[in-house]
Amino acid sequence: MTTNKTMGLTMLAGAVLFSLALSSGAWAADINKLVEDCASCHGKDGASTESDVPIIGGHSAAYLDESLTRYKNKARHCPEAKYHTGAKKGQKTDMCKVAKDLSAADIKQLAQHYAGKKFVRAKQKFDPALAKKGEKLHERSCEKCHENNGSSAKDDSGILAGQWMPYLQEALADFKAGKRPIDKKMKPKIEKLDKADFDALVHFYGSQQ
C-alpha cells in the first residue's frame, strides 16, 4: 500500500531528477556558446588558421586553465585583437575582456574541452639555417621543461612545436619585458637570450610541421 509519505518522496525524487536534467542541458548549452565564442578567433577545435592567434587545441588542461585564469585576473599581457569570424567579426577585443566574466567552472570546462582536441601544427615558412641554430638553443636552454622539441603537452608548459611563429615572437618578447608571468627557472634563461636567439628559436619551432 502506498502511503502519502512514500508518494511525497517519489515526487520529490522525480523533481530532483528533472531539475538535474534541466541543469545538465543548460550547462551544455552554455559550454557550447563559450566554445562558439572561442572559435571566432581560435578556429574549430582550437586549430587556429590565423598567424596572430595561437593554436589552443591539444594543450594540457592544466596549461589552459592557468592561462585563462591569468587572463581573467589580468596577470598576463592582453594585446588588442579582432574577431576573425562570427557575429562579432572585425570587432576589437583582448583576452582579458574575453576571460573577465568566466567563472572557475567555465574555465575548467573550456580547458578540458580543448585539451581533448588535437594540436594541429601550423604550415608556415621558416628559415632552415635559423631553425638549425634554434634547435641547439632549445636543447641547451628549453628541452628540460619543453620536452620532445617543445611538442609535449604532458609537461604543462604549452606546446611550442608547430605553433604560429608571430605568436611565439610576441610571447617571448612579453616574457623578456616582464609582461607575462615567468617560472623562476625560466627567467634567467630568457634574460640571457637576445632577439637573434629568439628568432632562431621561433624558426625552430615553426619548422616542425
C-alpha positions in Angstrom: 0.0 0.0 0.0 1.4 3.4 -1.0 1.4 6.0 1.8 1.3 9.7 1.4 4.8 9.9 2.7 6.1 7.4 0.0 4.3 9.3 -2.7 5.8 12.6 -1.5 9.3 11.1 -1.5 8.7 9.7 -5.0 7.5 13.1 -6.3 10.5 14.8 -4.7 13.0 12.4 -6.2 11.3 12.9 -9.6 11.5 16.7 -9.2 15.2 16.5 -8.3 16.0 14.3 -11.4 14.0 16.7 -13.6 15.9 19.6 -12.2 19.2 17.9 -12.8 18.3 17.1 -16.3 17.4 20.7 -17.0 20.6 21.9 -15.3 22.6 19.5 -17.5 21.0 20.8 -20.6 21.6 24.4 -19.7 25.3 23.6 -18.8 25.8 22.0 -22.2 24.3 25.0 -24.0 26.5 27.4 -22.0 29.6 25.5 -22.8 28.7 25.3 -26.5 28.2 29.1 -26.5 31.6 29.6 -24.9 33.3 27.3 -27.4 31.5 29.1 -30.2 32.9 32.4 -29.0 36.4 30.9 -28.7 36.1 29.6 -32.3 35.6 33.1 -33.6 39.3 33.7 -33.2 40.9 30.3 -32.4 39.1 28.3 -35.1 37.3 25.0 -35.0 38.6 22.8 -32.1 41.2 25.4 -31.3 43.1 24.8 -34.6 43.8 28.5 -35.4 44.4 29.4 -39.1 45.4 33.0 -38.2 49.1 33.6 -37.6 48.5 36.1 -34.8 46.2 33.8 -32.9 47.7 30.8 -31.1 46.6 27.2 -31.6 45.0 26.1 -28.4 43.6 22.6 -29.1 45.7 19.8 -27.7 47.4 21.7 -24.9 47.1 20.2 -21.4 44.1 21.2 -19.3 46.4 22.5 -16.6 48.2 24.8 -19.0 44.9 26.1 -20.5 43.3 26.6 -17.1 46.3 28.5 -15.8 46.4 30.7 -18.9 42.7 31.6 -18.8 42.9 32.3 -15.1 45.8 34.7 -15.6 43.9 36.5 -18.3 40.8 36.8 -16.0 43.0 38.2 -13.3 44.9 40.5 -15.7 48.1 38.8 -14.7 49.1 38.3 -18.3 49.5 40.8 -21.1 46.4 41.2 -23.2 47.2 42.8 -26.6 44.3 44.1 -28.6 43.0 41.7 -31.3 40.0 41.4 -33.6 37.4 38.7 -34.0 38.2 36.9 -37.3 34.8 35.2 -37.8 31.3 35.0 -36.4 28.8 37.7 -35.4 31.5 39.9 -33.9 33.8 39.7 -36.9 36.0 42.8 -37.1 35.2 44.0 -33.5 38.2 44.7 -31.3 38.7 42.7 -28.1 41.5 41.2 -26.0 41.8 38.1 -23.8 41.4 40.0 -20.5 38.0 41.1 -21.7 37.1 37.6 -23.0 38.1 35.9 -19.8 36.7 38.6 -17.4 33.3 37.1 -16.9 34.3 33.4 -17.0 33.7 31.5 -13.8 36.2 29.0 -12.4 33.8 26.3 -13.6 33.7 27.8 -17.1 37.5 27.9 -17.3 37.8 24.3 -16.1 35.3 23.1 -18.7 36.9 25.0 -21.5 40.3 23.8 -20.5 39.1 20.2 -20.5 37.3 20.7 -23.8 40.3 22.0 -25.7 42.7 19.6 -24.0 40.7 16.8 -25.6 41.3 18.1 -29.1 44.3 17.5 -31.4 47.1 20.1 -31.7 47.1 20.9 -35.5 50.6 22.3 -36.4 50.7 25.4 -38.5 52.0 25.3 -42.0 54.3 28.3 -42.3 57.6 29.4 -43.9 60.8 29.2 -41.9 64.5 29.7 -42.4 66.3 26.4 -42.3 69.6 27.9 -41.1 67.9 29.8 -38.2 65.9 26.6 -37.4 69.2 24.7 -37.0 70.6 27.3 -34.7 67.3 27.3 -32.8 67.4 23.6 -32.3 70.8 23.9 -30.5 69.4 26.7 -28.3 66.4 24.6 -27.5 68.5 21.6 -26.5 70.6 23.8 -24.2 68.0 26.0 -22.6 64.5 24.8 -23.2 64.2 21.0 -23.6 64.2 20.3 -19.8 60.8 21.9 -19.5 59.5 21.8 -23.1 60.0 18.1 -23.8 60.4 16.5 -27.2 61.4 19.6 -29.0 58.5 21.5 -27.4 55.9 19.1 -28.7 54.7 17.5 -25.5 51.5 18.6 -23.7 52.2 16.5 -20.7 54.8 18.9 -19.2 52.0 21.5 -18.8 54.3 24.2 -20.3 52.4 24.7 -23.6 53.1 23.2 -27.0 55.7 25.2 -29.0 56.4 22.8 -31.9 54.2 23.9 -34.8 52.8 26.9 -33.0 52.3 30.1 -35.1 55.6 31.9 -35.3 54.3 35.5 -34.9 52.5 34.4 -31.7 55.7 32.9 -30.4 57.7 36.0 -31.2 55.2 38.0 -29.2 55.2 35.6 -26.3 59.0 35.6 -26.0 59.0 39.4 -26.1 56.4 39.5 -23.3 58.5 37.2 -21.2 61.6 39.3 -21.8 59.7 42.5 -20.9 58.1 41.1 -17.8 54.6 41.4 -19.2 53.9 37.7 -18.7 54.4 35.6 -15.6 57.5 33.5 -15.9 58.8 30.5 -14.0 61.7 31.2 -11.8 63.8 28.6 -13.6 63.0 30.1 -17.0 63.6 33.7 -16.1 67.5 33.6 -16.0 67.5 31.6 -19.3 65.2 34.1 -21.1 67.4 37.0 -19.8 70.5 35.5 -21.4 68.8 35.4 -24.9 68.7 38.3 -27.3 66.5 38.9 -30.3 68.6 36.9 -32.6 68.3 33.9 -30.3 64.5 34.4 -30.1 64.4 34.5 -33.9 66.3 31.2 -34.1 64.0 29.5 -31.5 60.9 30.7 -33.3 62.1 29.4 -36.6 63.0 26.0 -35.0 59.5 25.6 -33.5 57.9 26.8 -36.7 59.9 24.3 -38.7 58.1 21.4 -37.0 55.2 20.9 -39.3 
